[in-house]
Amino acid sequence: MNLSVSNSPFDQEQAAQLNQIFQTLTAEQQIWLTGYLTAQQGAVAQTTEAPQQVAEYVLNNESESQTNNDRHITVVYGSETGNAQSLAEIFADRLVEHNYTVKLTAMDEIKQKEFKKVEDLFVITATHGEGDPPDNALTFHEFIHSRKAPKLENVRFSVLALGDESYEYFCQTGKDFDAKLLELGAERLTDRQDCDLDFDDLAEKWMNKNIEILNQSTGHGSTVTSTETVQSAKEKRYSKSNPYKAEVLENINLNGRGSNKEVRHVELLLDNYGESFEPGDCVVVLPQNEPEIVTLLIETLGWDKDIEIPINDDGDTLPLEKALTEHFEITKLTKPLLQKAAELFGNTELLSQIDNAEWIQQYVDGRDVIDLLIEFPTSELKPETFYKLLRKLPAREYSIASSYEATPDEVHITVGAVRYEAHERTRKGVCSVQLAERIQPGDTLPIYLKKNPNFKFPFDEETPVIMIGPGTGVAPFRSYMQEREELGLSGNTWLFFGEQYFTTDFLYQTEWQAWLKDETLAKLDLAFSRDTEEKIYVQHRIAQQSELFYQWLQDGAAIYVCGDEKHMAKDVHDTIRSVIEQEGDMSEADAEAYLTQMKQEKRYQRDVY
């Protein structure tokens, strides 16, 4: 939560100045500053080494001799959207509470010579796309899987893996690190913990278990105490368990009459929210399932909509209709769900297929819980065990499409409504169609803001910026251009935007043309795939501008890509690599290395989904 007059001893001007500084600090800088301020009160014995890029800090409330510093602890994170980084920071703070010396670092900041000195290593990583490491974990992942990886006989480790059970390669990056560290001779402190989208409780257990083992091994007892849990650490700010009820100010269809698409521009009121945001950050929306789907599922189950059902192992209950509307995911099938169904249903046909990975992958595509219950009927499923089948309804993240500098009391998002036919039924995106069909101005929506530390823009007139954002991927670039306009910055910005038709699908057209006219935007390239006989996409426009594109890179340009990962982002990456090969007279391997170096320098950032 940002500082304000109401929640701090500072006046309005001081709070504003401090908030502005805090927004620019990295996690390592925040940790260092925390230790520095505490030291001023005489409560911390700070290490004599100068601050490093990798955070190293000691908390000691009595004397240096009591610090649990027998072994060096390193916490590393691979994070795409900030979840793994947030957990790593919480875990590092928890370790410091137990008087351990800790190094906290992103994987792309690990030096190979330093890694050889690691003793106790804690890996917290997300998995991106189809089993891929996050961008800031790519180099480290490649290093420990290479011949250069050192033997780790003196190392103890544990892995916390974040993922999404609906993907085939669930938590694959965490599994990769876990297996490779063991192969290199390291000793596993605790078993790897794989987490689905609702990860707080499992992360809490993993942290406690590791701290307990560390305490036992250092002779300081096994009791695990902490001033706060993972959940309570998050509840200091608005979060999934403590959402902000935002009033909807506007909900507009951006597409013209006759478009194949429906993209909503939604404006939300952030009156007294208490936090600012930056271009690249996200709004997280807590959605509800469609009433018609909930009713159809209840009819399929044959249960009373008002019956109280458990929603977890702790005995918490909700009426069936409310649980299916607000708490459980019911529109998507996953491999773990099918495996649980095989146990709970007692259906012989389902049991016969459950070990067939190819069948599972095919079956879950485009089907939901209603399909499962109809195609594999059961009399064994009971209201009291239904919760064991389902996972919690995931929140939805949307890139912010507005500037805090321009509209500090509002936040805008750009959402494409998802509708399609599958297995003889119309399917709808849970949150996108809720926004398109059931949310009106004056309604409230439970949300919270989320930082995206891996998608940050420069704010100067010297750094050229190339923005590639077809469809709703243009949202963060609208935010960035609004911010630049407010700051009076112009030039050195180039947008590649694509959609189906110019006349109906040019999102925020008048704004882009105005920015181009007043030179806030230097260059605009458009690709409307259905306006030409041969489909033209943003990657084709990049190839057509090959020479100038490469010149911008040589001049220090930073590339930002936002949008579909499976097709667009991959095609764009391949095209940029080809441009570098051609214009830079490089091999494919050298061009790929060039892009890897750009990632390490934060000059190639992606927000893809």
FIBA-280388 format. One line per 10 residues: number of its first residue (from 1); their letters; for each residue z, y, x of C-alpha. Coordinates in Angstrom, 1 decimal. Each point is the difference from the previous one (the first is absolute). Layout:
NUM	a	Z:Y:X  ... $
This chain:
1	mnlsvsnspf	0.0:0.0:0.0  -0.8:3.5:1.3  2.7:2.5:0.6  0.6:2.6:-2.6  2.7:2.5:-0.9  1.4:-2.4:-2.5  0.4:-3.0:2.3  0.9:1.6:3.3  2.1:2.8:1.5  -3.2:1.9:1.1 $
11	dqeqaaqlnq	-1.5:3.0:-1.7  -3.5:0.0:-1.4  -1.7:1.3:3.2  1.9:-2.4:2.3  -0.7:-3.0:-2.3  -3.7:0.9:-0.1  -0.2:0.3:3.8  1.8:-3.3:0.6  -2.2:-1.8:-2.6  -3.1:1.3:1.8 $
21	ifqtltaeqq	1.3:-1.3:3.3  1.0:-3.4:-1.4  -3.4:-0.6:-1.5  -1.5:0.1:3.6  2.5:-2.4:1.6  -0.9:-3.5:0.9  2.5:-2.8:-0.7  1.0:-0.1:3.6  0.6:3.7:0.1  2.2:-0.2:-3.1 $
31	iwltgyltaq	2.1:-2.7:1.6  0.3:1.9:3.2  1.0:3.2:-1.9  2.6:-2.0:-2.0  1.6:-1.2:3.2  -0.1:3.5:1.5  1.7:1.7:-2.9  2.7:-2.7:-0.2  0.6:0.4:3.8  0.6:3.7:-0.5 $
41	qgavaqttea	3.1:-1.1:-2.1  1.2:-2.2:2.8  -0.6:-3.3:-1.9  -2.8:-1.3:2.0  -0.3:-1.0:3.6  -3.7:0.6:0.6  -1.9:-1.9:2.7  -0.9:2.0:3.1  -3.7:-0.8:-0.2  -2.3:2.7:-1.3 $
51	pqqvaeyvln	-1.4:-0.5:-3.5  -3.0:-2.4:0.0  -2.9:-0.4:-2.3  1.6:-3.4:-0.9  3.3:0.8:-1.7  3.1:-1.2:1.9  3.4:0.9:-1.2  3.7:-1.1:0.1  2.6:0.7:-2.7  3.6:-0.4:1.3 $
61	nesesqtnnd	2.9:1.4:-1.9  2.6:-0.7:2.6  -1.2:-0.8:3.5  -3.1:-1.1:1.8  1.7:-3.2:1.1  0.1:-1.2:-3.6  -3.7:0.1:-0.5  -1.6:-3.3:-0.7  -2.6:0.5:2.7  0.0:-3.4:1.7 $
71	rhitvvygse	-3.7:-0.4:-1.0  -2.7:2.5:-0.7  -1.1:0.1:-3.6  -3.6:1.0:-0.9  -1.2:0.5:-3.6  -3.7:0.3:-0.3  -2.0:0.6:-3.2  -3.6:-0.4:-1.1  -0.5:2.2:-3.1  -3.0:1.1:-2.0 $
81	tgnaqslaei	1.6:1.9:-2.9  3.5:0.6:1.4  2.0:-2.8:-1.5  0.5:-2.0:3.2  0.8:3.2:1.9  2.6:1.0:-2.6  1.7:-3.4:0.2  -0.1:0.1:3.8  1.7:3.4:0.0  2.7:-1.3:-2.4 $
91	fadrlvehny	0.6:-3.1:2.1  0.2:2.1:3.2  2.6:2.2:-1.6  2.0:-3.0:-1.1  -0.1:-1.4:3.5  1.3:3.3:1.4  2.9:-0.1:-2.5  1.0:-3.3:1.8  -0.1:1.9:3.3  -3.2:-1.6:1.4 $
101	tvkltamdei	-2.5:1.8:2.2  -3.3:-0.1:-1.7  -3.6:0.9:0.7  -2.1:0.7:-3.1  -3.8:0.2:0.4  -3.3:-0.4:-1.8  -2.0:-2.9:1.4  -2.7:2.3:1.3  2.5:1.8:2.2  1.2:-3.2:1.8 $
111	kqkefkkved	-0.7:0.1:3.7  -0.9:-3.4:1.5  2.3:0.4:3.0  2.9:0.9:-2.4  -0.7:-3.0:-2.2  0.7:-2.3:2.9  3.6:1.3:0.1  0.7:-0.7:-3.7  3.1:-2.1:-0.7  0.7:0.1:-3.7 $
121	lfvitathge	-3.2:0.8:-2.0  -0.1:0.7:-3.7  -3.5:0.2:-1.5  -0.6:1.6:-3.4  -3.6:0.0:-1.1  -2.3:0.2:-3.0  -3.2:-1.9:-0.4  -3.1:1.9:-1.0  -3.1:-1.1:-1.9  -0.9:-3.6:0.6 $
131	gdppdnaltf	2.7:-1.0:2.4  -0.7:2.9:2.5  2.6:1.9:2.0  0.6:3.7:-1.0  -2.0:2.4:2.2  3.1:0.9:2.0  0.6:-3.7:0.8  -3.5:-1.0:1.1  0.5:0.7:3.7  3.3:-1.8:0.2 $
141	hefihsrkap	-1.2:-2.9:-2.1  -3.0:-0.4:2.4  2.2:0.3:3.1  2.5:-2.7:-0.9  -2.8:-2.3:-1.0  -1.8:0.6:3.4  0.4:-1.6:3.4  1.9:3.1:1.1  2.9:-0.7:-2.3  3.1:-0.7:2.1 $
151	klenvrfsvl	2.3:-3.1:-0.2  3.0:0.9:-2.2  2.6:-2.7:1.0  2.8:2.6:0.0  -1.0:1.6:-3.3  1.6:-0.5:-3.4  -1.9:1.2:-3.1  -0.3:0.1:-3.7  -2.8:1.1:-2.3  0.1:1.7:-3.4 $
161	algdesyeyf	-3.5:-0.2:-1.6  -1.2:2.1:-2.9  -2.9:-1.0:-2.2  -1.4:-0.5:-3.5  0.0:-3.5:-1.5  -3.2:0.7:-1.8  -1.9:-0.1:3.3  -1.1:-3.3:1.5  1.4:0.8:3.4  3.5:1.1:-1.1 $
171	cqtgkdfdak	2.1:1.4:2.8  -2.6:-1.3:2.6  0.7:2.6:2.7  3.8:-0.8:-0.1  -0.9:-3.7:0.2  -2.2:0.7:3.0  2.7:1.8:1.9  2.6:-2.6:-0.9  -2.1:-2.9:1.3  -1.2:1.7:3.1 $
181	llelgaerlt	3.4:1.3:1.1  1.3:-3.6:-0.3  -3.0:-1.3:1.9  0.7:2.5:2.8  3.4:-1.5:0.5  2.2:2.4:-2.1  2.9:-1.3:-2.0  0.1:0.6:-3.7  3.2:1.7:-1.0  -0.6:-0.5:-3.7 $
191	drqdcdldfd	-2.8:-1.4:-2.1  -2.9:2.3:-0.8  0.5:1.7:-3.4  -3.1:0.5:-2.1  0.2:2.7:-2.6  -2.2:0.7:-3.1  -0.4:3.5:-1.3  3.6:0.2:-1.2  1.6:-0.4:3.4  3.3:1.9:0.0 $
201	dlaekwmnkn	2.4:-3.0:-0.7  -1.7:-2.4:2.4  -0.1:2.7:2.7  3.7:0.7:-0.5  0.8:-3.7:0.5  -2.2:-0.2:3.1  1.7:3.0:1.6  3.5:-1.3:-0.8  -0.7:-3.4:1.4  -1.3:1.3:3.3 $
211	ieilnqstgh	2.8:2.4:0.4  2.5:-2.8:-0.6  -1.6:-2.1:2.7  -0.1:2.9:2.4  3.7:0.7:-0.6  0.9:-3.6:0.5  -1.9:-0.3:3.3  1.6:3.2:1.4  3.5:-1.1:-1.0  0.6:2.9:-2.3 $
221	gstvtstetv	0.5:-2.2:-3.1  -2.4:-0.9:-2.8  0.9:2.5:-2.6  -2.9:2.1:-1.2  0.9:3.4:-1.3  -2.2:2.9:-0.8  0.4:3.3:-1.7  -3.0:-0.8:-2.2  -2.5:-2.6:-1.0  -3.8:0.2:0.2 $
231	qsakekrysk	0.0:1.0:-3.7  2.7:2.6:0.3  -1.7:1.5:3.1  -3.1:0.5:-2.1  2.0:1.3:-3.0  0.9:3.1:2.0  -3.4:1.1:-1.1  -2.1:-0.8:-3.1  -1.2:-3.6:0.2  -1.0:-3.0:-2.0 $
241	snpykaevle	3.6:-0.6:-1.1  0.5:3.8:-0.5  -3.3:1.4:-1.2  -0.7:3.6:-0.9  -1.2:0.6:-3.6  -3.0:2.2:0.5  -1.5:1.9:-2.9  -3.8:-0.4:-0.4  -1.6:3.4:0.0  -3.7:-1.0:-0.1 $
251	ninlngrgsn	-1.9:-3.3:-0.3  -3.7:0.6:0.3  -3.1:-2.2:0.2  -1.9:1.2:3.1  -3.2:-1.9:-0.9  -2.8:1.4:-2.1  -1.3:-1.4:-3.3  -1.9:-3.3:0.6  1.7:-1.0:3.2  0.8:-3.6:0.7 $
261	kevrhvelll	3.4:1.0:1.3  3.2:1.8:-1.2  1.9:1.8:2.7  3.1:1.9:-1.2  1.3:3.1:1.6  3.8:0.0:-0.7  2.2:3.0:0.7  3.8:-0.6:0.0  2.8:2.5:0.0  2.5:-0.2:2.9 $
271	dnygesfepg	2.5:2.5:-1.1  3.1:-0.2:2.2  -1.2:-3.2:1.6  1.7:1.1:3.3  -2.7:-1.4:2.4  -3.3:1.3:1.3  -3.1:-2.1:0.8  -2.9:0.2:2.4  -3.7:-0.9:-0.3  -0.2:-3.8:0.5 $
281	dcvvvlpqne	3.2:-0.7:-1.8  0.2:-2.0:-3.3  1.3:0.1:-3.5  1.5:-3.4:-1.1  -0.2:-0.6:-3.7  2.2:-2.6:-1.8  -2.4:-1.3:-2.7  0.4:-1.9:-3.2  -2.0:-3.0:-1.3  -2.4:0.6:-2.9 $
291	peivtlliet	1.7:-0.5:-3.4  -2.8:-2.2:-1.3  0.2:-2.4:3.0  3.8:-0.2:-0.4  -0.3:-0.8:-3.7  -2.7:-2.7:0.7  2.2:-1.6:2.7  3.0:-0.1:-2.3  -2.1:-1.6:-2.7  -1.3:-2.5:2.5 $
301	lgwdkdieip	3.5:-0.9:1.1  1.1:-0.2:-3.7  3.3:1.8:0.7  1.8:2.8:-1.8  -0.8:3.4:1.6  3.7:1.0:-0.2  1.5:-3.0:1.7  2.0:0.8:3.1  -1.3:-1.6:3.1  1.3:0.0:3.6 $
311	inddgdtlpl	-2.1:2.1:2.4  1.7:-1.2:3.3  2.4:-2.5:1.5  2.9:2.5:-0.5  0.0:-0.5:-3.8  -1.4:3.4:-0.9  -1.9:-0.2:-3.3  -2.5:2.0:-2.1  -1.6:-0.5:-3.4  -3.2:-2.0:0.5 $
321	ekaltehfei	-2.4:2.7:-1.1  1.7:2.6:2.3  0.0:-2.4:2.9  -3.7:-0.8:-0.3  -0.8:3.7:-0.4  2.0:1.5:2.8  1.3:-2.6:2.3  -2.4:-3.0:0.6  -3.5:-0.2:1.2  -2.0:-1.9:-2.6 $
331	tkltkpllqk	-3.7:0.9:0.7  -0.4:-1.7:3.4  0.3:-3.5:1.3  1.0:-0.9:3.5  0.3:-3.3:2.0  3.8:0.1:-0.1  -0.1:0.6:-3.7  -2.2:-3.1:-0.6  2.3:-2.1:2.2  3.1:1.1:-2.0 $
341	aaelfgntel	-2.0:-0.7:-3.2  -0.7:-3.5:1.2  3.8:-0.6:0.4  1.0:1.7:-3.3  -2.8:-1.2:-2.4  -0.1:-3.7:0.6  -3.7:0.1:-0.7  -1.7:-3.0:1.8  -3.4:1.7:0.3  1.5:3.0:1.7 $
351	lsqidnaewi	2.1:-2.2:2.2  -3.1:-1.8:1.1  -1.7:3.2:1.2  2.9:1.8:1.6  -0.7:-1.3:3.5  -3.7:1.0:-0.2  -0.2:3.3:1.8  -3.6:0.6:-0.9  0.6:-0.6:-3.7  3.0:2.4:0.1 $
361	qqyvdgrdvi	-2.0:2.8:1.6  -2.7:-0.4:-2.6  2.4:-0.3:-2.9  2.1:3.1:0.6  -3.0:2.3:0.1  -0.2:2.0:-3.2  2.6:-2.0:-1.9  3.5:0.9:-1.3  3.1:-1.7:-1.3  -1.4:-0.3:-3.5 $
371	dlliefptse	-3.0:-2.0:1.4  2.4:-2.2:1.9  2.1:-0.8:-3.1  -3.1:-0.7:-2.1  -1.8:-2.2:2.5  3.1:-1.9:1.1  2.3:-0.2:-3.1  3.6:-0.9:0.5  3.1:-0.6:-2.1  2.2:0.0:3.0 $
381	lkpetfykll	0.0:3.8:0.7  3.2:1.6:-1.5  1.0:3.6:-0.4  2.9:-0.5:2.3  -2.3:-1.2:2.9  -3.0:2.2:-0.7  1.1:2.6:2.6  -0.4:-2.7:2.7  -3.8:0.0:-0.6  -0.7:3.8:0.3 $
391	rklpareysi	0.4:2.6:2.6  1.0:3.6:-0.6  -2.7:2.5:-1.1  -1.2:1.7:3.1  -0.1:3.8:0.2  -3.4:1.6:0.6  -0.7:2.5:2.9  -2.5:2.8:-0.3  -1.1:2.5:2.7  1.1:3.5:-0.8 $
401	assyeatpde	-2.9:2.2:-1.0  1.7:3.4:0.2  1.7:2.3:2.6  3.7:0.7:0.0  -0.9:3.4:1.4  -2.3:0.8:-2.9  2.1:-1.5:-2.9  3.5:-0.8:1.2  1.2:-0.8:-3.5  -2.9:-2.4:-0.8 $
411	vhitvgavry	-1.5:-3.1:1.5  -3.5:-1.3:-1.0  -1.4:-3.5:0.2  -3.6:-1.4:-0.5  -0.1:-3.4:-1.7  -3.0:-2.1:-0.9  0.5:-2.1:-3.2  -0.6:-3.7:0.7  -1.6:-2.0:-2.8  -2.1:-3.2:0.2 $
421	eahertrkgv	-0.8:-3.2:-1.7  1.2:-3.3:1.3  0.4:-3.5:-1.6  -1.1:1.3:-3.4  2.6:2.8:-0.2  0.1:3.7:0.8  2.3:0.7:3.0  1.6:3.3:0.7  1.8:1.5:3.0  3.7:0.3:-0.9 $
431	csvqlaeriq	0.7:3.5:1.3  -3.5:1.5:0.0  -0.6:-0.8:-3.7  3.5:1.1:-0.9  -0.9:3.4:1.4  -3.4:0.0:-1.6  0.9:-1.1:-3.5  3.7:0.4:-0.6  1.3:3.0:2.0  -0.4:3.4:-1.5 $
441	pgdtlpiylk	1.0:3.5:1.2  3.7:0.5:-0.9  0.8:-3.7:0.7  2.2:-0.9:2.9  -0.9:-2.4:2.8  2.6:-1.7:2.3  -1.2:0.7:3.6  1.2:0.8:3.5  -1.7:1.4:3.1  -0.7:-2.1:3.0 $
451	knpnfkfpfd	-0.8:1.1:3.6  -3.0:-1.5:1.7  0.8:0.4:3.7  -3.3:-1.7:1.0  -2.3:2.4:-1.8  0.7:3.5:1.3  -2.4:2.9:0.5  -0.2:2.7:2.6  0.5:3.6:-1.0  -1.9:2.2:2.4 $
461	eetpvimigp	-3.5:1.3:0.3  -0.8:-1.7:3.3  0.1:-3.6:-1.0  -3.1:-1.2:-1.9  0.8:-2.2:-3.0  -2.3:-2.6:-1.5  1.0:-1.1:-3.5  -1.6:-3.1:-1.5  1.1:-0.6:-3.6  -2.3:-1.4:-2.7 $
471	gtgvapfrsy	1.3:-0.2:-3.6  3.7:0.6:-0.5  0.3:-0.2:3.8  -0.7:3.7:0.0  3.5:0.8:-1.3  1.9:0.6:3.3  -2.9:2.1:1.3  0.3:2.3:-3.0  3.7:0.3:0.9  -0.9:0.8:3.6 $
481	mqereelgls	-2.6:2.6:-0.9  2.3:1.8:-2.4  2.6:0.1:2.8  -2.5:1.4:2.5  -1.1:2.6:-2.5  3.7:1.1:-0.5  0.5:0.2:3.7  -3.3:2.0:0.5  -1.7:-2.7:2.2  -3.7:-0.3:-0.1 $
491	gntwlffgeq	-2.8:-2.0:1.6  -0.1:-3.3:2.0  0.3:-2.2:-3.1  -2.6:-2.4:-1.2  0.1:-2.1:-3.2  -1.9:-3.1:-0.9  0.3:-0.7:-3.7  -1.8:-2.7:-2.1  -0.1:-1.2:-3.6  -2.6:-1.3:-2.5 $
501	yfttdflyqt	-1.6:3.1:-1.5  -0.1:3.6:1.0  0.0:1.4:-3.5  3.0:-2.0:-1.3  2.0:-1.2:3.0  0.3:2.8:2.5  3.9:0.2:0.0  1.3:3.6:0.4  -3.5:1.2:0.5  0.6:3.8:-0.6 $
511	ewqawlkdet	2.9:0.0:2.5  -2.0:-1.7:2.8  -2.9:2.4:-0.6  2.4:3.0:0.1  1.6:-1.2:3.2  -3.4:-0.5:1.6  -1.1:3.5:-1.1  3.1:1.7:1.5  -0.2:-2.2:3.1  3.4:-1.7:-0.5 $
521	lakldlafsr	-2.2:-3.1:0.1  -2.7:0.1:2.7  -2.2:-2.9:-1.1  -0.5:-2.2:-3.0  -2.1:-3.2:-0.2  -0.4:-1.8:-3.4  -1.1:-3.5:-0.9  -0.7:-0.8:-3.7  -1.0:-3.6:0.0  -1.6:-0.2:-3.5 $
531	dteekiyvqh	-2.1:3.2:0.3  -2.4:-1.7:2.4  -2.1:-3.2:-0.2  1.7:-1.3:3.2  3.8:0.3:-0.2  1.4:2.5:2.4  3.6:-0.1:1.0  2.2:2.2:2.3  -0.6:-2.3:3.0  -3.7:0.7:-0.3 $
541	riaqqselfy	0.6:3.7:0.1  2.1:-0.4:3.1  -2.8:-2.0:1.7  -2.5:2.7:-1.0  2.2:2.6:1.7  0.5:-2.2:3.0  -0.6:2.5:2.8  2.1:2.8:-1.5  2.8:-2.5:-1.1  0.3:-1.2:3.6 $
551	qwlqdgaaiy	0.0:3.6:1.3  3.0:0.8:-2.3  1.8:-3.0:1.5  -0.8:1.2:3.5  1.5:3.4:-1.0  3.2:-1.7:-0.9  -0.5:-0.6:-3.8  2.5:-2.1:-1.9  -1.3:-2.4:-2.6  1.8:-0.7:-3.3 $
561	vcgdekhmak	-1.2:-2.8:-2.4  1.4:-0.5:-3.5  -1.0:-2.5:-2.7  -1.0:-3.6:-0.5  0.9:-2.2:3.0  -2.0:-3.2:-0.7  -3.4:1.6:-0.1  -0.2:3.7:0.7  2.5:0.3:2.8  -1.5:-3.0:1.8 $
571	dvhdtirsvi	-3.5:1.3:-0.4  1.0:3.5:1.2  1.8:-1.4:3.0  -3.1:-2.1:1.0  -2.2:3.0:-0.4  2.2:2.3:2.1  0.1:-2.6:2.7  -3.8:-0.3:-0.1  -0.3:3.8:0.3  2.2:0.0:3.1 $
581	eqegdmsead	-2.0:-2.9:1.4  -3.3:1.8:-0.5  0.9:3.6:0.9  2.5:-0.9:2.7  -2.2:-2.7:1.5  2.8:-2.5:-0.2  0.3:-3.8:-0.7  1.5:-1.1:-3.3  3.2:-0.9:1.8  0.3:3.4:1.8 $
591	aeayltqmkq	-0.7:1.8:-3.3  2.8:-2.0:-1.7  2.3:0.8:2.9  -0.9:3.7:-0.5  1.1:-0.2:-3.6  3.2:-1.9:1.0  0.8:2.8:2.4  -0.6:2.5:-2.8  2.5:-1.9:-2.2  2.6:0.1:2.7 $
601	ekryqrdvy	-0.6:3.8:0.4  0.4:0.3:-3.8  -3.6:1.3:-0.2  -1.2:-2.9:-2.3  2.3:-0.4:-3.0  -0.6:-2.0:-3.2  1.6:-0.2:-3.4  -1.7:-2.9:-1.5  0.8:-2.4:-2.9 $
